[in-house]
Amino acid sequence: MNSFFQLVFKTLLLSKGPQDYPYSTVLMRLCLLAYFVTGLPTLMARLSFEKAVLVMVLDISVMLLFVYACLQAFSKSSRYVQSITTLMAVGVFFQIVMYPLLSRFSIETKPDDSILSLILVFAIWMFAVFSHIFKESFSIRMPAAIILLICYGFISQILSLMLFPDMNQ
């Protein structure tokens, strides 16, 4: 287990990728569960528990389908389990780190500039890490990985707002 956390840490530093993770459906399911559970508190600050659960199910479903489609398009479908494991493990880290910042942001009427700066730094770092994972998963160049990540973000946001319009409040 310690080696798994070291692997996640090295992924956060952009020195490891999905190809370095073990091919394990059990580990992938554990990471999916951890991602689901760590995503709920942030959503429950704005939504009921039931809607937060549905939004997390949608978020995970979109990621699973998007990664599957991309891997199929690039003929890399054998990397699915490792790619999802990596994305979810890294996602858990960012959800845990961002929760205190985002919850404080939503409580205060005028957020402190230092909190906004921290949120921006973590958002940029998260974008860089996810771009790196897409690049390694799909064996593509970084500009293409960035474009795919932006597409994923738009698809996820559009579906969330279409299905859950009260999230925009």
N, C-alpha and C positions, 0 to 999 in steps of 0.2 A: 504494500500500500504506500509506503514511503517513496518508493521509486515512481509510483504514479504521480504523486504530488510534485516530485522533482521534474517529471516530464511536463506537467502542466506549467510549472514555473518557467521551464526553458521555452515552452511554447509562448508564454507571455513575453519573453525576451526575444522572440522571433528566431530562436536558434534551433527549434524542433518543429516538426509538422506532423500531420496525421499519419504519415508513413512510419513514424517512430512509435506509434501506439500499438498495443497488442490488438489482434483481431479477436474480440470477445463480445458476443452478443449480451452476455450477462453484465459486463462493464458498461456497455452502451445503454442498457436498460436502467442501470443504477444512475448513470449520468443524466439520462432523460428524467428520471424521477427527481433527482436533486435539482435539476434546472426548473422543473415544474414547481417544486416546493419553495425554492428561493425566489421565484418570480411572483408568488402570490402576495407577499406583504406590500410590495410597492403598488400593485394594482388595487389592493383592498383599501388603500388610502383614498381612492377615488370611486371605487365600485363596490357593490355588495360581494359577499363571498362567492355566491353562485355565478355572477358575471365574471368575477376574477378567474374562477376555474375555467369558464368557457373561453375567455380571452387567452389563457395560457394553453389550453388545448388547441386553439386556433394557431397561436404562435408556433407551437411545436409542430403541428401538422404542416404549416406552410414551410417551415425549415426542412422537414423531412422530405416533402414533395419537391421543393426547389433543388435541394442537393441531389436527390435521386434523378431528377430531370437533367440537371447539368452533367452529372456523372454518365448518364446514358448518352447525352449529346457528345461528350468527349471520349466515349468508349472506355470509361474507367470505372464501371459499375462494381468491380471487385473492391473498391476503396470505400464503399458506402458505410460500413460499420465503423471503420476507423475515423472517417470524416465526421460522422455524427457524434461519436464519442468525444472527439477533440472539440468540436463546436460547443457541445453541451457542457463539457468540463470547464472550458474557458468562460462560457456564458455564466456558469454558476459563480465563478470568481467575480466577474464584473457585477452581477446582480447583488452579491453580498457587499461589495465595496461601494456601489452606487446607492444602495438603499438608504443609509444614513444621510447622505448628501441630498438625495431627492426628497426624502421625507421632511427634511428641514426646509428645503426649498418650497414645498407645498404648504408648510405651516406658516412661514413668515410672509408678511404682505409685501415687503420689499427686501428681497434676499441680499445678503452681504456680498460684496464683490469677490471676496476670497472664496466663498462657496461656489459662486458662478464660475470662477477661474478653475477650481478643482473639478467641477463637473465637466468643463470644457477639456481639461487635460485628460481626464479619464475617458471621455467620449472619443477624443482623437486617438488615444492609445487603443481603445477597443476597436475602432475602425481599422487601425493598422494591423492589429492581431487577426481580426476576422478576414481582412484582405489577404494576409499572409497564408492563412489556413485555406482560403479559396484557391489561391495560387498553387499551393502545394497539392491540394486535393484533386484539382482538375488539370494539373500540369500545364498551366497557361502563364502568360506574362502578367506582370503586376497591373498594367493599365486595364487589361481585360478582367482581372480579378476585382478591381475596384468598380468597374462598370457593373459586373454581376452582383456585387454586394449592394450597390446603390439600387439596382433593379429589385433585389430581394427586399430591401428596406421599403421601397415604394409599394410593392405588392403586399407586404405584410401590413403596412399602415393603411392602405386603401381598403383592404378586406376588413381590418379591425374597425375602421370608422364606418364602413358600410353596415357591418353586422351589429356594431355596438356604438351608435351615434353619441351616447351619453359619455363616452370616453373623452370626448373633445372638450368637456367642461372643465 
